[in-house]
Amino acid sequence: MIEKLAGIKNRFAELNNELSKPETVSDQERYKRLMKERADMEPIIAEYDNYASLASQVNDNKELLENESDEDFRQMLHEDIASLNEQLKESEEKLKVLLLPKDPNDEKNVILEIRAGVGGDEAALFAGDLLRMYLRYAERRRYKTEIMSSTDIGIGGFKEVIVSVSGKGAYSRLKYESGTHRVQRVPETESSGRIHTSAATVAVLPEAEDVEVEINPNDLRIDVYRSTGNGGQSVNTTDSAVRITHLPSGLVVSCQDEKSQLKNKDKAMKILRSRLLEIEMRKQHESIASSRRSQIGSGDRSERIRTYNFPQGRVTDHRINLTTHRLSEILDGDLDELIDTLITSDRAQMLEAAE
């Protein structure tokens, strides 16, 4: 670890030198790239300096101890060394976490897709509950949200809804929500009071930039048609809805929420890029880490990750065996306890794999 830290410190010095050169400052793209690299290193350098300072103090105290005969002073040095060693251990653990490989998508915006699963209208209503939960969570963290596409059932539920979530670190937190969410409750239409189990799937995709996913226009079939369902005066009067088919992969994306055909096409392309990026990421993950299965799951949207039990007011996250009786708070967007615990578990698993 010390050897790796020394290499990072050398690179940090190189970056400072490069950033001080006029030719680097004048090249805006290179300057931004180097500044980002430097900013990513700063927390590691700060903690490494703290670690080195603590280690130096321990050595100084040990040298004093060898030449000290006064028992009271020796006792004080022993206590000081013990305290410094504790701080040194804490600093070492922090450095291990800081040195873990970072997900390159963590700072990206998110395309969040929610789909009703088994359970008919009750599943669609639950998909609506999940949508409100994530919109409230985004509001708490000051993320910006926009409905990209939706298919509602008219009673507050959704067969499918796709949302754009924009904000610093949005993907780093929401990525743990991918998977199957299960609900257990008595539907309003159930006269006998029998508990029903329904499900909805959530997919969290990092928003792809144009440069990350190259799409050949010849690989696309674009169809336009008239919007259906609730809407403004343009519904059923203009061909504003857009359906894009990516022929090589078979992916199909439709958007009809906007009155403008151009806006619907832009939204559909954004969703398509993110889905293609997810496919590419999945291929890379399978080839690089096929033998490693994270404690918090593979992130596959078919995997059951959480159960929301209404009669007991209970939420259970099955990946980390965490149960909390804060159902109403969680559905109101108070997800930080769950997500923070998932992040901690993920880091612990990565640290174990790195040893």
C-alpha positions in Angstrom: 0.0 0.0 0.0 2.8 2.4 0.9 4.5 1.8 -2.5 1.2 2.5 -4.3 0.7 5.7 -2.2 4.3 6.9 -3.1 3.4 6.4 -6.8 0.3 8.5 -6.4 2.2 11.2 -4.6 4.7 11.3 -7.4 1.9 11.6 -10.0 0.3 14.4 -7.9 3.6 16.3 -8.1 3.8 15.8 -11.8 0.2 17.1 -12.2 1.0 20.2 -10.2 4.0 20.8 -12.5 1.9 20.3 -15.7 -0.9 22.5 -14.5 1.5 25.4 -13.9 2.6 25.4 -17.5 1.0 28.1 -19.8 0.6 25.6 -22.7 -1.5 23.3 -20.4 -3.7 26.2 -19.2 -4.3 27.3 -22.8 -5.5 23.8 -23.8 -8.9 23.8 -22.1 -9.7 20.1 -22.7 -6.4 18.9 -21.3 -6.5 21.4 -18.4 -10.0 20.1 -17.4 -8.8 16.5 -17.6 -5.7 17.1 -15.5 -7.6 19.1 -13.0 -10.1 16.3 -12.5 -7.4 13.8 -12.1 -5.7 16.1 -9.5 -9.0 16.6 -7.6 -9.6 12.8 -7.4 -6.1 12.4 -5.9 -6.4 15.2 -3.3 -8.3 13.2 -0.6 -5.8 10.4 -0.9 -2.8 12.8 -0.6 -4.3 14.6 2.4 -4.9 11.3 4.3 -1.5 10.0 3.3 0.2 13.1 4.7 -1.8 12.6 7.9 -0.7 8.9 8.0 3.0 9.9 7.5 2.8 12.6 10.2 1.3 10.1 12.7 3.9 7.5 11.9 6.7 10.1 12.3 5.3 11.1 15.7 5.3 7.4 16.8 8.9 7.0 15.8 9.9 10.2 17.6 8.2 9.1 20.8 9.9 5.7 20.6 13.3 7.3 20.3 12.6 9.5 23.3 11.5 6.5 25.2 14.8 4.7 24.7 16.7 7.6 26.3 14.3 8.5 29.0 14.7 7.4 32.6 11.9 9.4 34.3 9.1 7.0 35.0 6.3 9.6 34.8 7.5 10.9 31.5 7.9 7.3 30.2 4.3 6.5 31.2 3.2 9.6 29.3 5.1 8.6 26.2 3.6 5.0 26.3 0.1 6.5 26.5 0.9 8.9 23.6 2.3 6.1 21.5 -0.8 3.9 22.1 -3.1 6.8 21.1 -1.1 7.6 18.0 -1.2 3.9 17.0 -5.0 3.9 17.2 -5.1 7.0 15.0 -2.6 5.3 12.6 -4.8 2.3 12.4 -7.9 4.4 11.6 -5.9 6.4 9.0 -4.7 3.1 7.3 -8.3 1.9 7.0 -9.4 5.2 5.5 -6.5 4.9 3.0 -7.6 1.4 2.0 -11.1 2.7 1.2 -9.7 5.6 -0.7 -7.5 3.3 -2.8 -10.4 1.1 -3.8 -11.0 1.2 -7.6 -13.7 3.8 -8.3 -16.7 3.1 -10.5 -16.1 5.5 -13.5 -19.9 6.0 -13.8 -20.4 7.2 -10.2 -20.6 10.9 -11.0 -22.9 10.4 -13.9 -26.6 11.3 -14.2 -29.1 8.4 -14.2 -31.8 7.0 -16.4 -34.2 5.3 -13.9 -36.7 2.8 -15.3 -39.5 1.3 -13.2 -41.8 -1.4 -14.6 -44.8 -3.2 -13.0 -44.2 -6.9 -12.7 -46.5 -9.7 -11.5 -49.7 -8.5 -9.8 -51.8 -6.6 -12.4 -53.1 -3.2 -11.3 -51.6 -3.7 -7.8 -48.1 -4.0 -9.3 -48.7 -0.9 -11.4 -49.8 1.0 -8.2 -46.7 -0.2 -6.5 -44.6 1.1 -9.5 -46.3 4.4 -8.8 -45.3 4.2 -5.2 -41.7 3.5 -6.1 -41.7 6.5 -8.6 -42.9 8.8 -5.8 -40.3 7.4 -3.4 -37.4 8.1 -5.9 -38.7 11.5 -6.8 -38.9 12.4 -3.1 -35.4 11.0 -2.6 -34.1 13.1 -5.5 -35.7 16.2 -4.0 -34.0 15.5 -0.6 -30.6 15.4 -2.3 -31.4 18.3 -4.6 -31.2 16.2 -7.8 -33.1 17.4 -10.8 -35.7 15.0 -12.2 -37.6 14.7 -15.5 -40.2 12.2 -16.7 -38.8 10.8 -20.0 -41.6 8.4 -20.8 -44.6 6.8 -19.0 -47.5 4.4 -19.5 -50.0 5.0 -16.7 -53.1 3.0 -15.9 -55.2 6.0 -14.9 -55.5 5.3 -11.2 -52.1 6.5 -10.0 -50.2 3.5 -11.2 -47.8 2.9 -14.1 -47.0 -0.1 -16.3 -43.7 1.6 -17.1 -42.1 5.0 -16.3 -38.7 6.3 -17.2 -37.1 9.2 -15.3 -33.9 11.2 -15.8 -32.2 12.0 -12.5 -29.4 14.7 -12.7 -27.0 15.6 -9.9 -23.6 15.1 -8.5 -23.1 11.4 -7.6 -26.6 10.4 -8.6 -25.5 7.1 -10.0 -23.1 6.4 -7.1 -26.2 6.2 -4.8 -29.0 5.1 -7.0 -27.2 2.2 -8.6 -27.9 0.0 -5.6 -31.7 0.2 -6.4 -31.5 -2.0 -9.5 -33.5 -5.2 -9.1 -36.9 -6.6 -8.2 -38.8 -4.8 -5.5 -41.6 -6.8 -3.8 -44.6 -5.5 -2.0 -46.9 -7.3 0.4 -50.2 -5.6 1.3 -54.0 -5.8 1.2 -55.3 -4.1 -2.0 -58.1 -1.6 -1.7 -60.3 -3.9 -3.8 -59.7 -6.9 -1.6 -62.8 -7.3 0.5 -61.6 -10.4 2.5 -58.5 -8.6 3.8 -56.2 -11.1 2.1 -52.6 -10.0 1.7 -51.4 -9.9 -1.9 -47.8 -10.0 -3.1 -46.8 -8.0 -6.2 -43.6 -6.8 -7.7 -42.0 -4.1 -9.8 -38.5 -4.0 -11.4 -36.1 -1.1 -11.2 -33.2 -0.5 -13.6 -30.7 2.2 -12.9 -28.6 3.1 -16.0 -25.8 5.7 -16.1 -26.6 8.3 -18.6 -24.4 7.8 -21.7 -22.6 10.6 -23.4 -22.7 10.8 -27.2 -18.9 10.0 -27.3 -19.3 6.9 -25.2 -21.8 5.1 -27.4 -21.5 5.3 -31.2 -24.7 4.7 -33.0 -24.7 4.3 -36.7 -27.8 6.1 -38.1 -28.2 3.2 -40.6 -28.8 0.9 -37.7 -31.9 2.8 -36.6 -35.5 2.5 -37.7 -37.5 5.5 -36.6 -41.2 5.5 -36.7 -43.5 8.3 -35.9 -47.2 8.0 -34.8 -49.9 9.8 -33.0 -49.8 10.0 -29.2 -52.3 8.1 -27.2 -53.7 8.5 -23.6 -53.9 11.6 -21.5 -52.4 14.8 -23.0 -53.0 18.2 -24.5 -54.7 19.3 -27.6 -52.0 17.7 -29.8 -52.9 14.1 -28.7 -54.3 12.1 -31.7 -53.9 15.1 -34.0 -50.2 15.1 -34.8 -47.6 12.5 -35.3 -45.5 13.6 -32.4 -44.8 10.2 -30.8 -41.5 8.5 -31.7 -40.4 4.8 -31.7 -36.8 4.0 -32.3 -35.6 0.5 -33.1 -31.9 -0.3 -32.8 -31.7 -3.1 -35.4 -28.4 -4.8 -34.3 -29.6 -5.2 -30.7 -33.3 -5.3 -31.2 -33.8 -2.6 -28.5 -37.0 -0.6 -29.0 -37.5 2.8 -27.2 -40.7 4.9 -27.5 -41.5 8.4 -26.3 -44.7 10.3 -26.6 -44.8 12.6 -23.5 -43.8 15.7 -25.3 -45.9 17.6 -27.9 -42.8 18.0 -30.1 -41.6 15.1 -32.3 -38.0 16.4 -32.0 -38.1 16.5 -28.2 -39.5 12.9 -28.1 -36.8 11.8 -30.5 -34.1 13.4 -28.3 -35.5 11.7 -25.2 -35.7 8.3 -26.9 -32.1 8.6 -28.2 -30.9 9.4 -24.6 -32.7 6.3 -23.3 -31.3 4.2 -26.1 -27.7 5.3 -25.5 -28.0 4.5 -21.8 -29.4 1.0 -22.5 -26.6 0.3 -25.0 -24.0 1.5 -22.5 -25.5 -0.8 -19.9 -25.2 -3.8 -22.3 -21.6 -2.9 -22.9 -20.9 -2.5 -19.2 -22.5 -5.9 -18.5 -20.2 -7.5 -21.0 -17.1 -5.9 -19.5 -18.1 -6.8 -15.9 -18.7 -10.5 -17.0 -15.3 -10.7 -18.6 -13.4 -8.9 -15.9 -15.1 -10.2 -12.7 -17.1 -13.3 -13.6 -15.7 -15.0 -10.5 -16.6 -12.2 -8.1 -20.2 -12.0 -6.9 -20.7 -8.9 -4.7 -22.4 -9.3 -1.3 -25.0 -6.7 -2.4 -25.9 -8.7 -5.5 -25.2 -8.6 -9.2 -27.4 -5.6 -9.8 -29.4 -7.8 -12.3 -32.9 -6.3 -12.4 -34.4 -9.9 -12.2 -32.9 -10.3 -8.7 -35.2 -9.7 -5.7 -33.5 -7.1 -3.6 -36.1 -5.7 -1.2 -39.5 -6.4 0.3 -42.0 -3.8 1.5 -44.5 -5.3 4.0 -47.4 -2.9 4.7 -49.2 -4.9 7.4 -46.0 -5.0 9.5 -44.7 -1.5 8.4 -41.5 -3.4 7.5 -38.9 -3.0 4.8 -36.3 -5.8 4.3 -33.2 -5.5 2.1 -32.3 -9.1 1.3 -28.8 -8.4 0.1 -27.6 -7.2 3.5 -30.2 -8.8 5.7 -31.3 -5.4 7.0 -34.8 -5.0 8.3 -36.3 -1.7 9.4 -39.8 -0.7 10.5 -39.7 2.7 8.8 -41.9 1.8 5.8 -43.7 5.2 5.6 -40.4 7.2 5.9 -38.7 5.1 3.3 -41.6 5.4 0.8 -41.4 9.2 1.5 -37.9 9.1 0.1 -35.8 8.6 3.3 -33.5 6.1 1.7 -30.1 7.2 3.0 -29.9 4.6 5.8 -30.5 1.7 3.3 -28.1 3.1 0.7 -25.4 4.0 3.2 -25.4 0.5 4.6 -25.3 -1.0 1.0 -22.3 1.2 0.2 -20.5 0.1 3.4 -21.2 -3.6 2.6 -20.0 -3.1 -0.9 -16.7 -1.5 0.3 -16.2 -4.3 2.9 -16.6 -6.9 0.1 -14.1 -5.0 -2.1 -11.6 -4.7 0.7 -11.9 -8.4 1.4 -11.4 -9.3 -2.3 -8.3 -7.0 -2.5 -6.5 -8.6 0.4 
